[in-house]
Amino acid sequence: MTNTTVPPLPSDCTVVTASRCWVSIFWELDFNRTFLEFRDRPGMASNAPSRDMITVRIVKGMERNNQTLSSGREVNYECDSSDKCNGQEGLQKLLSSLSVEDQFQEELAPLLKIISPFDARAADCLYFHNTTFRCPPPDLRRCHRCTVEVAQQTSLTEYACATCEVDESRDNFVERFKTFVLSNPKEDIDVAILGCQLEGCNTVNNANLVYKASKITFDSDKYFKN
């Protein structure tokens, strides 16, 4: 689905009164499938200024062949600036203003090689952080891969967390997501995440490769002109 092929809302879709509107679009690029979800969201105070937000996510995981990355992209749009802002017209306007691309397969696939069995001690995952939240120390008994997460605001590093992941339900992965706050671009935040099993792979330098190998841009001039 693109900005020129946004379908009308299904006939069984119910329009409700709510403080904020929300829509999620998820593309399974390998299977040429798109999923749409519409719903309302809890709002802010009635006298608060309008605060429309867009979150764009690129996520790829290593396939079992240890060569190919699966491909998925997601856009979440939360708005309260107009009635039915998450409808067909709002989506067309949104998608025509977004540009998303990546070279994760070409640039990062070697970093995501699956190591089986995985030896957490041999992997020597780095542990460091400059944040007081959501960066638990490695648990080598349950560790399944090294991870690093870096967030930037206005191109400055806001936080970094490198540790060891205990989630065994997924394979090695690369992810980038960016949130645009339409009323205040200074609040935009840009996050790069890497889950890998090569020795010492969870460095900030490797997280920066995620930024270099992908591009997420929002043309606010085009959006507000439409």
N, C-alpha and C positions, 0 to 999 in steps of 0.2 A: 504494500500500500504506500502510495506517495501522496503529495499534496493535490495531485490531479485525479486521484482515484479514491478519495475518501468517500465511503458509502454513506447514504443517509442513515439516520438512526433506525434501528429495527422497529417495526410497527408495534411490537409488544413492549417497547421501552416506555417507562412511566416517567413523566416529568414531575418532579417534586419541588416543594419550597424548601430551600436550605440556605445556610449562611455562605457556604462555599461549594463550588462545583469541582469535580475531579474526573480525569480520564487517564487511562493507561493504555499505551500501545506497545505490544511486544512482537518483534519480528524474529521468527526462527528462520534465519536466512538459508540454512542448509536444506530445509524442507519447503521453502517458499511459502511459509504460512505466517499469517498475521493474526494476533489476538487483540481484541478491543474490550475494555471494561469501563463502564461509566458508573459513577456513584456520587453521593453528596459527602461532604466532609464537615466536621465541626468547625465553626467559625470563630473569629476573634470578636472583640467588643464591637458593638454596633457603630460606635463613633470612631473606630480605627480606620486609617486610610486603606484604600485598596492595595492588595499585595498579591499580585499574580506571580507564580513561580513555575519554572520549567526545569525538570531534572532529566538529563540525557545520560544513558548508560550504555557502554560497550562492554560486553563480557564474552570471553572465549576460553574454552577449556580443552585440554589435551585429550584427543581420542585414544582409544585403546591401541591403535596402530603405532602410537608414539611418534607420529609425524604430523598429523593433521589436527588443526584446532577447530572445534565446533564454533559456530558463529551465532551470536544473539545480540540484538539491540533493543533498547527500551526507552520510551519517552513517557514521563508522567507530567501532567499539566494540572495545576491547581489554581483556581481563579475565582474572583468575586467581582470583577470589574463590569460585568454585564449579564443580563439574563441569558441562559443557555450558552454561556461562554465555552463550555466543553462539548458543544454540538458539532455538526458537520462543518459549518462555516468557521468556527473557532479553530478546528483542527487543520483545515486548509490554510488558514492564515498562519498558524503556528509552523506547520511543516514546510511551508514555502520560505520561511525565514531561518530555518535550521540547516546546517551543513555538518555531516558526520562522516568521517572516513578513518581508516586505520590500515596499518601494515603489520599487524601483529603476527600474522602467519609468516611473513617474510623476515621480520626483524627479531621476533621474540620466541618463536617455536623451539629453538634449541635450548633455551633457558628452562623450558617447561617439561623437559624429558622426564618420564615416569621412571622412578627407581624402585624396583620391587625384588626382594623385600627392602623396605626403607629402614635405614639405621639412623636414628635421630642423633646419636653421639657422633657418628662418622660425618653426618651432614653439617654438624657444627653451626647450627643456626645462630645468627647474630641476635642479641637481645639488647635493645636500647630504645629509649623514648624520650620525648620532651613534653609529654602530656601526663596529666594525673588520672586519666580515664581510659578505659577499654584497651589496655595494653598489658595483659597478664604475663607473668614470667613463664618461660617454657616449662612444660611438664614432659620430660623426656620419656616417661613411661607410656604416655598417650599421644605423643607428637606424631603427626602424619606428614607434615611438610613445613617448610620455613615460609614465613609471610613477612611482607613489608607493606606498610600503608603510609602514604605521604599526602598531605592536603596543602593546597595553596590558596591564598586569597590575594587578589591583585598581584599575582606573580611572586609573592613572598611565601616562604614555607611557614604554614600555620602550625602544623604538627607532624611528627613522624613516629611510627611505631613499628619496630621489627621484633618478631617473636616466633613462636612455634604453634601451629594450628592443630587442634585436637579433632576437628571435624573429619571423619573418614568417609562421608557420604558423597564427596565430590573429588574430582581429580585435579591435577595442577591447573592453574588458571591465571589469566590476566584480566584486569578490569580497570576501566576508567569511567568515572561519572562526574558530571559537571552540573551544578545548579545555578540557574540564572534567576535573580530577583529583579523583575522588570522595573520596579519603581526605584531601585537603588543598586546599580551595578557593582558598587563597592562591596556589597554583601555576597557577590558571586563566590562560589567555592568550587575547587577543582581537585579531584581525588584520584590518585593512581594506586592500584593494589596489585601485588604479585604473590602467587602461591607456587612455590617451587621446591625441588628436592635435591638439586645439585649442591655440593659443598659450599657453604658461605654465600649462597645466591641471594639472600634477602638484604641487599644493600640499598642505600638511598640512590646510589648511582644507577642500579638496575631499575629502581622505581622511576627514575628520571627518563629511562629509555621508553617507558610506557607513554610518557608525555610526548617524547620525540616521535614515536611511531603512530601517533593518532592525532586527530584534530576534531574538535567540537566547537563550532562557532554559531553565534546567534546574531542575526542582522536586525538590530532594534529599529533602525531607520525604516527598513522595509516592513517590519511588523507593524509599526505605528502608522505607517503610511496607508496600509491596506484598510 
